[in-house]
Amino acid sequence: MRDPLAEPSDLIRSVSRALRVLESVGRAPRGLTVKQIARRCELTVATTYHLVRTLAYEGYVIRREDGTYIVGLEVADRYRELVSAFRGSPAIGESLRRAALETGWSHFLGRFVGGQVAITAVAEGNRSPYLEDLVPGFDEGAHATALGKALLATLTAEQRHRYLREYGMRPFTSATLTTPEAFEADLSAGERRGMQLELGQFRQGVACAAVLVSPDKDMERRTVLACALPASEMMTSARVVRTKLLTAARTIADGLAADN
């Protein structure tokens, strides 16, 4: 949601409109006609036509034979570049893949990007349930994932409350914590345990654990490592999970230090 009060005085309207067109097309996998795009973006058909032609020329949308437009391959290229920038050095990626291979659990790195919890790298494990929502990008369920909890635990209580007010506490399952009070109690339990944990709060039957890799005064340099596995396995192997996470976290911390 864009904040109209934060609109820059030098906003370039044509660029803003083109991005709105791209977003609308991206939200319609079956494609949209120029008239449909114009209606959704509240633009004239003539303006929309010029914007769509430009985006098509640059490869960001593709015109199909039926006259509808879908997202173009240039968007995928920009996403790959984003993932590469997020992930860091090849050594860090290799450490993440090795942890996933040795345990069979999917592993995730996360940090704050622009003040928002983001998943920055993923290595899938062959024994973990597939979580299609947990891919590099912003984590809209930070309050329901161990990765999000581990990052939010590094904030002050006031900063956390402000974050939860802004992004909400959507109930993903019946076990999701939806009040700040319950969330604070859960974080305290995680601090005593030595890792943040969630059991079925993001996806029923799935558990996630996370530890802090690198603390820093700059919140956007703080990094956490998380893993996902069946909830039943977590209930019997929490100590093993913590030991393996901490071991992998130390290796990744060394890689981050080398990068810096």
C-alpha positions as a printed Julia matrix, in Angstrom:
260×3 Matrix{Float64}:
  0.0     0.0     0.0
  1.5     3.3    -1.09
  1.43    6.19    1.37
  0.12    9.29   -0.47
  1.68   11.52    2.17
  5.11   10.11    1.32
  4.82   10.9    -2.4
  8.0    12.65   -3.56
  7.66   16.14   -5.01
  9.63   15.08   -8.1
  7.57   11.94   -8.81
  7.72   11.04  -12.51
  4.11   10.22  -13.32
  4.79    8.19  -16.45
  7.16    5.87  -14.56
  4.65    5.49  -11.74
  1.87    4.67  -14.2
  4.02    2.13  -16.03
  4.76    0.34  -12.77
  1.04    0.27  -11.93
  0.39   -1.31  -15.32
  3.09   -3.92  -14.71
  1.67   -4.73  -11.27
 -1.84   -5.13  -12.67
 -0.65   -7.47  -15.41
  1.37   -9.43  -12.86
 -1.72  -10.03  -10.75
 -3.63  -11.49  -13.72
 -1.96  -14.75  -14.87
 -4.6   -15.24  -17.58
 -3.68  -11.91  -19.14
 -5.42   -8.58  -19.56
 -6.49   -6.52  -22.55
 -5.45   -2.87  -22.8
 -8.99   -1.82  -21.86
 -8.94   -4.05  -18.77
 -5.56   -2.67  -17.74
 -6.78    0.89  -18.22
 -9.83    0.24  -16.06
 -7.83   -1.4   -13.26
 -5.19    1.33  -13.25
 -7.72    4.17  -13.68
 -6.0     5.43  -16.8
 -7.24    6.4   -20.25
 -7.05    3.73  -22.92
 -4.74    5.93  -25.02
 -2.28    6.41  -22.14
 -2.42    2.71  -21.27
 -1.76    1.74  -24.88
  1.43    3.82  -24.98
  2.63    2.43  -21.63
  1.93   -1.18  -22.62
  3.71   -0.74  -25.97
  6.78    0.59  -24.15
  6.75   -2.23  -21.57
  6.36   -4.78  -24.37
  9.29   -3.27  -26.28
 11.47   -3.51  -23.15
 10.38   -7.12  -22.55
  8.45   -6.56  -19.29
  5.1    -7.63  -20.77
  4.27   -9.95  -23.67
  1.34   -9.59  -26.07
 -0.4   -12.88  -26.81
 -2.3   -13.8   -29.96
 -5.65  -13.1   -28.3
 -4.6    -9.5   -27.61
 -4.06   -9.93  -23.88
 -0.83   -9.08  -22.09
  1.08  -11.17  -19.56
  4.3   -10.57  -17.61
  7.46  -10.77  -19.72
 10.7   -12.61  -19.15
 12.6    -9.44  -18.19
 10.73   -9.56  -14.87
 12.21  -13.01  -14.2
 15.68  -11.67  -14.98
 15.26   -8.84  -12.47
 14.06  -11.37   -9.88
 17.14  -13.55  -10.41
 19.32  -10.48   -9.92
 17.44   -9.67   -6.72
 17.92  -13.21   -5.39
 21.62  -13.09   -6.24
 22.1    -9.75   -4.48
 20.16  -10.95   -1.44
 22.04  -14.25   -1.11
 25.53  -12.82   -0.81
 28.76  -14.57   -1.71
 28.91  -18.07   -3.27
 30.44  -19.32    0.0
 27.31  -18.35    1.93
 25.08  -20.05   -0.62
 27.22  -23.17   -0.45
 27.01  -23.22    3.38
 23.24  -23.0     3.17
 23.02  -25.81    0.61
 25.36  -28.0     2.66
 23.2   -27.55    5.77
 20.09  -28.52    3.78
 21.84  -31.54    2.25
 23.23  -32.84    5.55
 19.96  -32.51    7.5
 17.34  -32.91    4.8
 15.64  -29.75    6.14
 15.05  -26.65    4.03
 17.14  -23.73    5.28
 16.48  -20.0     4.97
 18.44  -16.82    5.55
 16.61  -13.65    6.51
 17.28  -10.03    7.35
 15.59   -6.64    7.38
 15.35   -4.92    3.99
 13.94   -1.42    4.08
 12.75   -2.09    7.61
 10.72   -5.15    6.57
 11.48   -8.81    7.32
 12.73  -10.49    4.16
 13.81  -13.99    3.18
 17.11  -13.52    1.37
 18.17  -17.07    0.47
 16.67  -20.56    0.4
 18.15  -24.05    0.12
 15.52  -26.79   -0.09
 15.91  -30.05    1.84
 14.5   -33.33    0.6
 12.79  -34.16    3.91
 11.07  -30.82    4.43
  7.53  -30.03    3.35
  7.53  -27.66    0.37
  6.55  -24.12    1.38
  5.79  -22.19   -1.79
  5.33  -18.92    0.13
  8.81  -19.01    1.68
 10.91  -17.82   -1.25
 13.35  -14.9    -1.48
 11.38  -11.73   -0.95
  9.37  -10.08    1.76
  7.95  -12.27    4.52
  4.32  -11.23    5.03
  3.97  -13.76    7.83
  6.86  -12.61   10.02
  4.79  -13.04   13.18
  4.04  -16.67   12.23
  7.5   -17.84   11.13
 10.53  -18.56   13.28
 12.66  -16.54   10.84
 10.46  -13.51   11.37
 10.39  -14.01   15.12
 14.18  -14.23   15.34
 14.53  -10.9    13.52
 11.72   -9.15   15.38
 13.25  -10.32   18.67
 16.25   -8.08   17.92
 14.02   -4.97   17.99
 12.89   -3.03   21.03
  9.37   -3.76   22.26
  8.21   -0.42   20.87
  9.74   -1.12   17.47
  8.12   -4.58   17.42
  4.68   -3.22   18.29
  5.01   -0.62   15.56
  5.97   -3.34   13.07
  3.06   -5.58   14.02
  0.62   -2.68   13.81
  1.85   -1.8    10.33
  1.96   -5.3     8.85
 -0.75   -6.96   10.92
 -0.98  -10.42   12.47
 -2.89  -12.44    9.9
 -4.04  -15.88   11.16
 -2.45  -18.41    8.79
 -3.69  -21.35   10.89
 -5.66  -21.8    14.09
 -2.32  -21.84   15.95
 -1.1   -18.45   14.64
 -0.46  -15.88   17.35
 -2.66  -12.86   16.65
 -2.11  -10.59   19.66
  1.03   -8.64   20.62
  0.81  -10.02   24.16
  0.92  -13.65   23.01
  3.69  -12.79   20.58
  5.85  -11.19   23.29
  5.41  -14.22   25.53
  6.4   -16.5    22.65
  9.56  -14.48   21.94
 10.53  -14.65   25.62
 10.17  -18.43   25.53
 12.36  -18.5    22.43
 15.06  -16.47   24.16
 15.11  -18.95   27.05
 15.16  -21.88   24.64
 18.08  -20.51   22.64
 16.14  -20.45   19.35
 12.84  -19.09   18.1
 10.28  -21.74   17.22
  6.87  -22.16   15.69
  4.76  -25.3    15.44
  2.01  -25.15   12.85
  1.62  -21.37   13.15
  2.42  -20.67    9.49
  1.41  -23.98    7.9
 -0.41  -26.81    9.61
  1.87  -29.78   10.27
  5.05  -27.81    9.6
  7.51  -26.43   12.15
 10.26  -23.86   11.82
 13.19  -22.91   14.06
 15.6   -19.97   13.79
 18.71  -18.56   15.42
 20.56  -15.27   15.09
 23.61  -15.47   12.83
 25.0   -11.98   13.17
 23.84   -9.23   15.55
 24.59   -5.65   14.57
 23.66   -2.14   15.68
 22.44   -1.55   12.14
 19.18   -3.52   11.97
 19.58   -4.14    8.24
 22.85   -5.99    8.82
 21.31   -8.48   11.24
 20.97  -11.96    9.77
 19.09  -15.04   10.97
 19.15  -18.68    9.89
 16.0   -20.82    9.93
 15.02  -24.35    8.97
 11.68  -26.02    8.3
 10.7   -29.63    9.0
  7.64  -31.71    9.86
  6.12  -30.58   13.17
  6.17  -34.15   14.48
  9.93  -34.33   13.97
 10.5   -30.99   15.69
  8.6   -32.15   18.77
 11.04  -35.03   19.28
 14.25  -33.42   18.0
 14.26  -29.77   19.14
 17.68  -30.02   20.79
 19.2   -31.64   17.72
 17.67  -28.94   15.53
 19.15  -26.19   17.71
 22.61  -27.78   17.68
 22.64  -28.17   13.9
 21.28  -24.65   13.36
 23.92  -23.1    15.61
 26.68  -25.04   13.83
 25.49  -23.86   10.41
 25.01  -20.32   11.75
 28.65  -20.13   12.84
 29.82  -21.16    9.35
 27.55  -18.58    7.7
 28.68  -15.9    10.16
 32.27  -16.56    9.09
 31.22  -16.15    5.48
 29.47  -12.86    6.21
 32.52  -11.59    8.07
 34.71  -12.45    5.08
 32.32  -10.57    2.77
 32.61   -7.48    4.94
